[in-house]
Amino acid sequence: KAMADSNNIASVKLPALAWDIAADIYFPADFDESKKYPVIIVGHPTGSCKEQTSGNIYSKQLAEHGFVAITFDASFQGESGGEPRFTEDPGFRVSDFSYVVDYLVTQPYVNEEKIGLIGICGGGGYAVAATMLDRRIKALATVVGSNVGRLMREGFSNYDPLGMLEALAAQRTAEARGAASVVNDLLPPSLDFARDNGLTDVDVVEATEYYKTPRGAAANGCTSFYFARQAALATWDAYDRVETFLTQPLMVIIGDKPGAFASYRLGMELYGRAASKDKQLVVVEGASHYDLYDQPEPTTKALENLVPFFEKNL
């Protein structure tokens, strides 16, 4: 294994399709490389990176409870490879999880029959699709999981997905002929900008606070989409055929304060539709979407449910 630092974290590069994926592995303090451990893969939110909530909150605390946890930067993002940068492509985002599993099953300390998955926000939708495809994943939890394809057809395209696709087509043609690329930030640049422009939705405001202030800001947490390559999201749906293929044990964790990124509504939908015989819905009272990213009381409540869920199912 890669050498862990003083915080019991090892940074590795693992092979994907044609580039490397950058990942951080969080080990328990009493880690013994001669033993085999259950491992939980933690998928970061859309526009986020492995150093934010997937790493410094969930992976860190899972390791403190005796699991090995691994979180990684999505292809085209963070420290992972892939060009053009800031591409948010669901096919790659889903397949990344299987490349991480490929790496894990080669490590002597990994119990390959005990690999679980957590997806946060947009990473939750990708985690759902990955779990349906890859039967090596034995249990799934989503934390304020969302479905980026659905959001692309709704608010992210101003409820005009066909108009968005027309604009994408024109931009892609322009870039093929030498025009500059367009990278759009999904969020206001600051809380002041949000306030001055009447942006009051709880998710938009708290996302801006998380990503654009010292609360959660990280160098690779860019909240950006490369515009000309986001067409694949317009026709993709994270929950396609969950009634047939999502049979692994499932935990859905949401807060009860709904906002524009729809994790409350979409979490309820996933819980209702999934084929899993063993499924649990956890609603954290008084918590918003972004409270469950890093706020001590809501994340503690999430982990109080996640830990026994994975102890039972892994």
Secondary structure, 3 states (H helix, E strand, C coil): CCCCCCCCEEEEEEECCCCEEEEEEECCCCCCCCCCEEEEEEECCCCCCCCCHHHHHHHHHHHHCCCEEEEECCCCCCCCCCCCCCCCCHHHHHHHHHHHHHHHCCCCCEEEEEEEEEEECHHHHHHHHHHHHCCCCCEEEEECCCCHHHHHHCHHHCCCHHHHHHHHHHHHHHHHCCCCCCEEECCCCCHHHHHHCCCCCHHHHHHHHHHHCCCCCCCCCCCEEEHHHCHHHHCCCCCCCHHHHCCCCEEEEEEEECCCCCHHHHHHHHHHHCCCCCEEEEEEEEEECCHHHHCHHHHHHHHHHHHHHHHHHC
